[in-house]
Amino acid sequence: MVMTEVKKHFIHGLTAYYLKKGRNWWVESGENKESFDSIEAMVEKYPSFLDIEPIKLSVDRRAFSRTGDKPEVKLASLPKESIIEKKVECYYCNGTGIAGVLPCSNCNGTGSVNVTAKLS
């Protein structure tokens, strides 16, 4: 069995890290140690950790997995007749709605996606 080094994040005199054993986030400040059951609980108390890119990405990814909301993509202001839209089989999950063992994040488990194209 290979032991991996714990990845620690430092900001403003605070140190945060995740321990797989116990599945908890820990924050250290000098001699004080505090445990959190989730990354959301940790950043609620210490929002400065959102300035660290890996932590922010993890929080955003977990929020997306709960809601399934995709960011809205706006097309350039073009005349309606120069934009076409077609529903096609999802290319991540091949239309099954399952990517790996989880619902597909590209089509939200529907198996199809809308593809938009601009005519030249």
Secondary structure, DSSP 8 states (H G I E B T S, - for coil): -------EEEETTEEEEEETTTTEEEEEETTEEEEESSHHHHHHH-GGGGGSHHHHHHHHHHHHHHH---------S--GGGEEEEEEE-TTTTTSSEETTEE-TTTTTSSEEEEEEE--
